[in-house]
Amino acid sequence: MNKKKYWQYFMNRAAAFHIGPQKIAEMLNYPVIYMKMHRLGRGYYEVSFEELSVPPYDQPRLIKTAMRFSLATLKPERRL
């Protein structure tokens, strides 16, 4: 099992990001897609997909881009 991780500050604390998805995308030469989910109401969700990166990849930049998308998605949402 690969123990390599990419360490970065995320939400004001040190966090480890696994590089497995990065390595799979590199091996298969596929683009990386981010799925964003937004809750509309009880049992109802809206899903959108955004392209994070296309080959060739730069490992730190791809992980930082994924972190930026995650932070934008994690903003507090109003409960219905």
C-alpha positions as CSV (number, residue, x, y, z in Angstrom):
1,M,0.0,0.0,0.0
2,N,1.4,3.4,-1.0
3,K,1.9,5.7,2.0
4,K,2.7,8.8,0.0
5,K,0.6,11.8,0.8
6,Y,0.7,15.5,-0.2
7,W,0.5,17.7,2.9
8,Q,-1.2,21.1,2.6
9,Y,-3.1,23.5,4.9
10,F,-6.8,23.0,4.4
11,M,-9.4,24.8,6.5
12,N,-6.7,26.3,8.8
13,R,-5.0,22.9,9.7
14,A,-2.5,20.6,8.2
15,A,-4.2,17.9,6.1
16,A,-2.9,14.9,4.1
17,F,-4.2,14.4,0.6
18,H,-3.8,11.0,-1.0
19,I,-2.2,11.1,-4.4
20,G,-3.9,7.9,-5.7
21,P,-6.5,9.6,-7.9
22,Q,-3.7,11.7,-9.3
23,K,-1.7,8.7,-10.2
24,I,-4.6,6.9,-11.8
25,A,-5.4,9.9,-14.0
26,E,-1.8,10.0,-15.0
27,M,-1.6,6.3,-15.8
28,L,-4.8,6.3,-17.9
29,N,-4.2,9.8,-19.4
30,Y,-7.8,10.9,-18.5
31,P,-9.1,14.3,-17.5
32,V,-10.0,14.9,-13.8
33,I,-13.6,15.8,-13.2
34,Y,-15.0,17.4,-10.0
35,M,-18.6,16.6,-8.9
36,K,-20.3,19.3,-6.9
37,M,-23.5,18.4,-5.0
38,H,-25.9,21.0,-3.6
39,R,-28.9,20.1,-1.4
40,L,-32.1,21.7,-2.6
41,G,-34.4,20.2,-0.1
42,R,-35.2,16.9,1.8
43,G,-34.2,14.2,-0.7
44,Y,-33.5,16.6,-3.5
45,Y,-30.0,17.4,-4.8
46,E,-28.5,19.2,-7.7
47,V,-25.3,17.9,-9.2
48,S,-22.9,19.6,-11.5
49,F,-19.6,18.5,-13.0
50,E,-16.5,20.6,-13.7
51,E,-13.3,19.7,-15.4
52,L,-10.3,20.2,-13.0
53,S,-7.5,19.4,-15.3
54,V,-6.5,17.6,-18.5
55,P,-3.3,15.8,-19.3
56,P,-0.4,16.4,-18.9
57,Y,-0.6,16.8,-15.1
58,D,1.4,18.8,-12.6
59,Q,0.9,17.0,-9.3
60,P,0.9,19.9,-6.8
61,R,-1.1,22.1,-9.0
62,L,-3.8,19.5,-9.6
63,I,-4.2,18.8,-5.9
64,K,-4.3,22.5,-5.0
65,T,-7.0,23.0,-7.7
66,A,-9.1,20.2,-6.1
67,M,-8.6,21.8,-2.7
68,R,-9.8,25.1,-4.0
69,F,-12.9,23.5,-5.6
70,S,-13.6,21.7,-2.3
71,L,-13.4,24.9,-0.2
72,A,-15.8,26.6,-2.5
73,T,-18.2,23.7,-2.2
74,L,-17.9,23.5,1.6
75,K,-19.2,27.0,2.4
76,P,-22.0,26.9,5.0
77,E,-25.4,26.2,3.5
78,R,-28.7,27.3,4.9
79,R,-30.8,24.4,6.3
80,L,-34.2,24.0,4.8
